[in-house]
Amino acid sequence: MATRILLVTSSILGEHGQSNALASHLRQRAGAREDLVVTHRDLAADELPHLGFEELSSWQVASAERSPQQRELAQRSDALIDELQSHDVLVLAVPMYNFGIPSQLKAWFDRVMRAGTTFRYTEQGPVGLVKDKHAVILAARGGQYVGTELDSQTPHLKAMLGMIGINDVSVIYAEGLAMGEGLRDAALKEARQAIDSLVADL
């Protein structure tokens, strides 16, 4: 049975985005194997609107009681959660924008992090309901932030994934991409090699 990979990209730079280049490398390597199937969701090309009150409220209404508008709004979240649940591996190709994640990716998380569906609150704290998933973060950054207080992005992503039950998370970094050609080329080469190893182990 094939391993299903959900690849989520969010760079607004299209073919010029380094995180997109890493994602393309993964797709190429995975595509060479018949036992791997990749679904690509490009959040920059197919943007989600910011989450608003009406959409959030639609989740609180039982599906049989929703108005046509509420059904349409709730379907966004339902479809994204179904897509996530139907895959074995989640790969997030993430550029760093102003020390955070793209707003396009945040809009995706706002819909897959749903109380009562992908996590629930208990007296002991929140419990994730998304089981048996491995996540990989392909992090492309112009500067060098790993291990510093300025890397607020990695903890944020791991916290959101952990909230829904995905605690098996690997991170592949490509840093210093705006700090000179030599550093950029070395970082991308190292990241591509790490992706090769990742795909080989799937």
Secondary structure as UniProt FT lines:
FT   STRAND          3..9
FT   TURN            12..13
FT   HELIX           14..16
FT   HELIX           18..31
FT   TURN            34..35
FT   STRAND          36..42
FT   TURN            43..45
FT   HELIX           53..58
FT   TURN            59..60
FT   HELIX           63..65
FT   HELIX           68..85
FT   STRAND          89..95
FT   TURN            98..99
FT   HELIX           103..112
FT   TURN            116..118
FT   STRAND          119..122
FT   TURN            123..124
FT   STRAND          125..128
FT   STRAND          134..140
FT   TURN            146..147
FT   TURN            149..150
FT   HELIX           153..163
FT   TURN            164..165
FT   STRAND          168..174
FT   TURN            177..178
FT   HELIX           181..201
//
